[in-house]
Every structure is written in structure tokens, then in C-alpha cells.
């Protein structure tokens, strides 16, 4: 019953707030579509950590793969956004499938090192493949056609806003459906007690591999959307800093909570933009201070705060 209420309340509320922001802050549409896309990335990572219990420090590589797939296709005449989005998702999922056997084995610490190492390898490979990726300069000015031949991305970001919001809704529904399925329950069991899942005969490696592939594919969607709406693909999208950011967003929102993770990603992205506008040189100091304070104020993230508030409200009644 909780899950039904969650999807019936949280998703319409998300849409209402997003559409409200569209009319209230028409000058911030570019920031808002970025927030939606980063929220998709955060949801893809939460599927990995919040449900499968796999911590990764190289998750941004799938974001970069999706963005570079769009750029490469655009430079070779394939410009339909929905088609390049699907290809970016498939390529990221394929790479995740190749990597999955190496990621799902061993201890949590081993997985952390493996994902970190693979992230650095992809970053350096992209840096060296200058003809394909543009190196440190990245790829820009590649062609991106109108969506379904009807909606052209405009400079103000109106089309990109609704395009990114639609992607976030789809990602929300996918993660919610997975989390409430028998597969999602098996992933929760792996996160809580892997030894017990082994004992009852669960296919631990296969479940983790599927979660990793699905997570990578969702991150590829975020990367493709980011490349399409910004008309740019760069090494920054593959970098360790981006991977660390998504871990922070998930923790800030509350792992295992879809609305919490979306809110955590939104707050973190907005915070970085606001502080960098105030102080382009020292904005990281402000981000660090806020994150340190959140550890003490919100030990279980934004989702934990909402649960505590609801519990106190019921007691008052």
C-alpha cells in the first residue's frame, strides 16, 4: 500500500512542481532541464546502490558514453533525438554488460576499486582518442534534429525542459516498477544479507549483473539527453568528480527512496549553480560546508527527514 501511495502522490507532485517552475522561473529553464537530467542519473545510481547494494565510483562513464554516442551519431548524419537516445542507452547498457562480470564479484571494497579503476580507464581512453572524442576540447556543434520531426530544440530551452522532464518521468516509472517487482525484492535481499540470499538459492551474480546493466542503460539515457540538450559532449561527463557527485546526491536524498533521490539531486545541482554564481573561485568551500552539516542534520537524507516528520505527525494525532 505504501508503494501505491508513493507513486500516486509523489509523481503528480513532481509534475506539478516542475510545471509550476516552468511558469515561475522562465529564465532558469536551462538549469531546470539540467536538474531533471542529473536526477535521471541519480535514479540510475540509486538502482545500483539503494537496491542492489553496489557502490560505484565510476558511474559517470555511462553518462559520458551516452553523450558521446549522440555526438558521434550527430556528426555522421544521424540526428533524430529519440533514435540517438535509444542508441546511447543501448551502447551504455552493452558496456555495462561487458563490465558486469568484473563488478559483481568480490567484496564491496573490491567493487569500489574495480569501478573506480574502470572509470579512470574510460576517462583516459577518451582523452587519448582525440579524433573520436575531441580530447580535452570535447565535441560541440554536432547536429541534433527536431524530436519526432516536430519539436526543434530552441535556445531558450522550452522544448528541452519538457523533453528532460518526460525522460525523468519515464526513469521514475522504470525504477519504481523494478523496485516493486520480485526482482527488486531480490535486490533488496542482496543489499541486506547476501549470505542468506546465497543460502536460499538466489542467483546473486545474475541479479547484480542485471541491475548493473539496467543502471548503466538509464545513465546512458541521461548522458544522451545531456548531449542533445546542451549540444556538447566532454571529458567532464566521464570524470571522477561527476561520479562522486552522484554518490553525494543519492546519500543527500536518501538511498532507496525515489522521491528522495530526485530531491537530493535537485538540491545538490541547484546548490552548485547558486554558490558558483556567488563565488566562482570558492564555491566548493560552500558546498563542502553544506554537505558536512547535512551529515548531522539529515543523517538518513531528505527521505529520512520526511519519514520522521510523518511519524511525529501521526503521534500528535
C-alpha positions as CSV (number, residue, x, y, z in Angstrom):
1,X,0.0,0.0,0.0
2,X,2.9,2.4,0.8
3,X,4.3,1.9,-2.7
4,X,0.9,2.7,-4.3
5,X,0.5,5.8,-2.3
6,X,4.1,6.8,-3.1
7,X,3.6,6.7,-6.9
8,X,0.2,8.3,-6.8
9,X,1.3,11.2,-4.7
10,X,4.9,11.7,-5.4
11,X,4.8,11.6,-9.3
12,X,1.9,14.0,-9.7
13,X,3.5,16.3,-7.1
14,X,6.8,16.2,-9.1
15,X,5.0,17.1,-12.3
16,X,3.0,19.9,-10.6
17,X,6.2,21.4,-9.1
18,X,8.1,21.1,-12.4
19,X,5.3,22.8,-14.5
20,X,5.0,25.5,-11.8
21,X,8.7,26.2,-12.0
22,X,8.3,26.5,-15.8
23,X,6.0,29.5,-15.4
24,X,7.5,31.0,-12.2
25,X,11.2,30.8,-13.4
26,X,11.1,31.2,-17.2
27,X,14.7,32.5,-17.1
28,X,16.0,29.3,-15.5
29,X,14.8,26.7,-18.0
30,X,18.4,25.6,-18.8
31,X,19.2,25.0,-15.2
32,X,15.9,23.1,-14.7
33,X,16.4,20.8,-17.6
34,X,19.9,20.1,-16.3
35,X,18.4,19.2,-12.9
36,X,15.9,16.8,-14.5
37,X,18.7,15.1,-16.4
38,X,21.0,14.8,-13.4
39,X,18.1,13.4,-11.4
40,X,17.8,10.6,-14.0
41,X,21.5,9.9,-13.5
42,X,20.9,9.8,-9.7
43,X,18.0,7.4,-10.1
44,X,20.1,5.1,-12.2
45,X,22.8,5.1,-9.5
46,X,20.2,4.6,-6.7
47,X,19.0,1.5,-8.5
48,X,22.6,0.2,-8.2
49,X,23.4,1.2,-4.6
50,X,20.0,1.7,-3.0
51,X,18.6,-1.6,-4.1
52,X,21.4,-3.9,-5.3
53,X,23.8,-2.6,-2.6
54,X,26.7,-2.0,-5.1
55,X,28.7,1.2,-4.5
56,X,30.4,2.5,-7.7
57,X,32.9,5.4,-8.1
58,X,32.8,5.2,-11.9
59,X,29.2,5.5,-12.7
60,X,29.7,8.7,-14.7
61,X,31.3,6.7,-17.5
62,X,27.8,5.7,-18.7
63,X,26.7,9.3,-18.7
64,X,29.7,10.1,-20.9
65,X,29.1,7.2,-23.2
66,X,25.5,8.3,-23.8
67,X,26.6,11.9,-24.6
68,X,29.5,10.8,-26.9
69,X,27.2,8.4,-28.7
70,X,24.8,11.3,-29.5
71,X,27.7,13.5,-30.6
72,X,29.3,10.8,-32.8
73,X,26.0,10.0,-34.5
74,X,25.2,13.7,-35.0
75,X,28.5,14.2,-36.7
76,X,27.7,11.3,-39.1
77,X,24.2,12.4,-40.1
78,X,22.0,10.6,-37.5
79,X,20.2,13.4,-35.8
80,X,16.8,12.1,-34.7
81,X,16.8,12.6,-30.9
82,X,14.7,9.6,-30.0
83,X,16.8,7.3,-32.2
84,X,20.1,8.6,-30.8
85,X,18.7,8.4,-27.3
86,X,17.9,4.8,-27.8
87,X,21.3,4.1,-29.3
88,X,23.0,5.9,-26.4
89,X,21.0,3.8,-24.0
90,X,21.9,0.6,-25.8
91,X,25.6,1.3,-26.1
92,X,25.8,2.2,-22.4
93,X,23.9,-0.9,-21.5
94,X,26.2,-3.0,-23.6
95,X,29.3,-1.6,-22.0
96,X,27.7,-2.2,-18.6
97,X,27.0,-5.8,-19.6
98,X,30.7,-6.3,-20.6
99,X,31.9,-4.8,-17.3
100,X,29.3,-6.6,-15.1
101,X,31.2,-9.9,-14.6
102,X,34.1,-7.9,-13.1
103,X,32.0,-5.6,-11.0
104,X,29.6,-8.1,-9.3
105,X,32.3,-10.4,-7.9
106,X,34.3,-10.0,-4.7
107,X,33.7,-7.8,-1.7
108,X,32.3,-4.3,-1.5
109,X,35.8,-2.8,-1.3
110,X,36.8,-4.8,-4.4
111,X,33.8,-3.5,-6.3
112,X,34.7,0.0,-5.3
113,X,38.2,-0.3,-6.6
114,X,37.1,-2.0,-9.8
115,X,34.5,0.7,-10.7
116,X,37.0,3.4,-9.8
117,X,39.7,1.9,-12.0
118,X,37.3,1.4,-14.9
119,X,36.2,5.0,-14.6
120,X,39.8,6.2,-14.8
121,X,40.5,3.9,-17.8
122,X,37.5,5.2,-19.7
123,X,38.4,8.7,-19.0
124,X,42.0,8.3,-20.2
125,X,40.9,6.3,-23.2
126,X,38.5,9.1,-24.2
127,X,41.3,11.7,-23.6
128,X,43.7,9.8,-25.9
129,X,41.1,9.1,-28.6
130,X,41.2,12.7,-29.7
131,X,39.8,12.1,-33.2
132,X,36.7,10.4,-31.8
133,X,36.1,12.4,-28.6
134,X,37.8,15.8,-29.3
135,X,40.1,15.2,-26.3
136,X,40.1,17.9,-23.7
137,X,38.1,20.2,-26.0
138,X,35.2,17.8,-26.3
139,X,32.7,17.7,-29.2
140,X,30.3,20.5,-29.9
141,X,28.2,21.9,-32.8
142,X,27.1,18.4,-33.8
143,X,23.6,18.2,-35.4
144,X,20.6,17.4,-33.3
145,X,17.3,17.3,-35.2
146,X,13.8,18.0,-34.1
147,X,12.1,15.5,-31.8
148,X,9.9,13.2,-34.0
149,X,10.4,15.7,-36.7
150,X,8.1,18.2,-34.9
151,X,9.8,19.9,-31.9
152,X,13.1,21.7,-32.5
153,X,15.4,22.5,-29.5
154,X,15.3,26.2,-29.0
155,X,17.9,28.5,-27.5
156,X,15.6,29.4,-24.5
157,X,15.2,25.8,-23.6
158,X,11.4,25.4,-23.7
159,X,11.5,22.1,-25.7
160,X,14.5,20.8,-23.8
161,X,12.6,21.4,-20.5
162,X,9.7,19.2,-21.4
163,X,11.9,16.7,-23.1
164,X,14.1,16.2,-20.0
165,X,11.0,16.2,-17.7
166,X,9.5,13.4,-19.9
167,X,12.7,11.4,-19.5
168,X,12.7,11.9,-15.7
169,X,9.1,10.6,-15.6
170,X,10.0,7.5,-17.6
171,X,13.0,6.9,-15.4
172,X,10.9,7.3,-12.3
173,X,8.4,4.7,-13.5
174,X,11.1,2.3,-14.6
175,X,12.9,2.4,-11.2
176,X,9.6,2.3,-9.3
177,X,8.5,-0.8,-11.4
178,X,11.8,-2.5,-10.8
179,X,11.8,-1.8,-7.1
180,X,8.3,-3.2,-6.6
181,X,8.8,-6.3,-8.7
182,X,10.1,-9.7,-7.4
183,X,13.4,-8.8,-9.0
184,X,13.5,-5.6,-6.9
185,X,12.7,-7.5,-3.8
186,X,15.6,-9.9,-4.6
187,X,17.9,-6.9,-4.9
188,X,16.8,-5.6,-1.5
189,X,17.6,-9.0,-0.1
190,X,21.1,-8.9,-1.6
191,X,21.7,-5.5,-0.1
192,X,20.5,-6.6,3.3
193,X,22.1,-10.1,3.6
194,X,24.0,-11.6,0.7
195,X,24.9,-14.7,2.6
196,X,21.3,-15.5,3.3
197,X,20.3,-15.0,-0.3
198,X,23.0,-17.4,-1.3
199,X,21.7,-19.9,1.2
200,X,18.1,-19.9,-0.2
201,X,19.5,-20.4,-3.7
202,X,19.2,-16.9,-5.2
203,X,21.2,-16.2,-8.4
204,X,23.2,-13.5,-6.7
205,X,25.6,-12.8,-9.6
206,X,22.9,-12.8,-12.2
207,X,20.7,-10.4,-10.2
208,X,23.6,-8.0,-9.6
209,X,24.6,-8.1,-13.3
210,X,21.1,-7.3,-14.4
211,X,20.9,-4.4,-12.0
212,X,24.2,-3.1,-13.2
213,X,23.2,-3.3,-16.9
214,X,19.9,-1.6,-16.2
215,X,21.6,1.1,-14.2
216,X,24.1,1.7,-16.9
217,X,21.4,2.0,-19.6
218,X,19.5,4.5,-17.5
219,X,22.7,6.6,-17.0
220,X,23.2,6.3,-20.8
221,X,19.8,7.9,-21.3
222,X,20.8,10.8,-19.0
223,X,24.0,11.2,-21.0
224,X,22.3,11.2,-24.3
225,X,19.8,13.8,-23.1
226,X,22.5,16.0,-21.7
227,X,24.4,15.8,-25.0
228,X,21.3,16.6,-27.1
229,X,20.1,19.5,-25.0
230,X,23.5,21.1,-24.4
231,X,24.9,20.2,-27.9
232,X,28.1,19.3,-26.2
233,X,30.0,16.2,-25.0
234,X,33.1,16.4,-22.9
235,X,35.6,14.5,-20.7
236,X,33.9,16.1,-17.7
237,X,30.9,13.9,-18.2
238,X,33.2,10.8,-17.8
239,X,35.2,12.2,-14.9
240,X,35.6,11.1,-11.3
241,X,34.1,14.3,-10.0
242,X,30.8,13.6,-11.7
243,X,30.8,10.1,-10.3
244,X,31.5,11.4,-6.8
245,X,28.7,14.0,-7.3
246,X,26.1,11.3,-8.0
247,X,27.1,9.3,-4.9
248,X,26.6,12.5,-2.8
249,X,23.2,13.3,-4.4
250,X,22.0,9.8,-3.6
251,X,23.1,10.0,0.0
252,X,21.7,13.5,0.4
253,X,18.3,12.4,-0.9
254,X,18.2,9.1,0.9
255,X,19.2,5.8,-0.8
256,X,16.4,3.6,-1.8
257,X,13.8,6.4,-1.9
258,X,12.9,7.5,-5.5
259,X,11.4,10.9,-4.5
260,X,14.2,11.5,-2.0
261,X,16.9,10.9,-4.6
262,X,15.2,13.2,-7.1
263,X,15.0,15.9,-4.4
264,X,18.6,15.3,-3.4
265,X,19.9,15.6,-7.0
266,X,17.8,18.7,-7.5
267,X,19.1,20.4,-4.3
268,X,22.7,19.5,-5.0
269,X,22.6,20.7,-8.6
270,X,20.9,23.9,-7.6
271,X,23.4,24.4,-4.7
272,X,26.4,24.1,-7.0
273,X,24.9,26.5,-9.5
274,X,23.9,29.1,-6.9
275,X,27.2,29.0,-5.0
276,X,29.3,29.1,-8.2
277,X,27.4,32.3,-9.2
278,X,28.1,33.9,-5.8
279,X,31.8,32.9,-5.7
280,X,33.2,31.3,-8.9
281,X,36.5,30.7,-7.0
282,X,35.5,29.4,-3.6
283,X,32.1,27.8,-4.3
284,X,33.4,24.3,-3.4
285,X,34.0,25.5,0.1
286,X,30.3,26.4,0.5
287,X,29.3,23.0,-1.0
288,X,31.6,21.2,1.4
289,X,30.2,23.1,4.4
290,X,26.6,22.3,3.5
291,X,27.4,18.6,2.9
292,X,29.1,18.4,6.3
293,X,26.1,20.0,8.0
294,X,23.7,17.6,6.2
295,X,25.5,14.6,7.8
296,X,24.4,15.8,11.2
297,X,21.1,17.4,10.3
298,X,19.9,14.7,7.8
299,X,21.8,11.5,8.7
300,X,19.3,9.5,6.6
301,X,18.9,12.1,3.9
302,X,15.8,14.1,2.8
303,X,13.8,10.9,2.7
304,X,14.6,10.1,6.3
305,X,13.5,13.6,7.3
306,X,10.1,13.2,5.7
307,X,9.6,9.8,7.3
308,X,10.4,11.3,10.7
309,X,8.1,14.2,10.1
310,X,5.2,11.8,9.2
311,X,5.8,9.7,12.2
312,X,5.7,12.6,14.6
313,X,2.5,13.9,12.9
314,X,0.8,10.5,13.4
315,X,1.8,10.6,17.1
316,X,0.3,14.0,17.5
317,X,-3.0,12.7,16.2
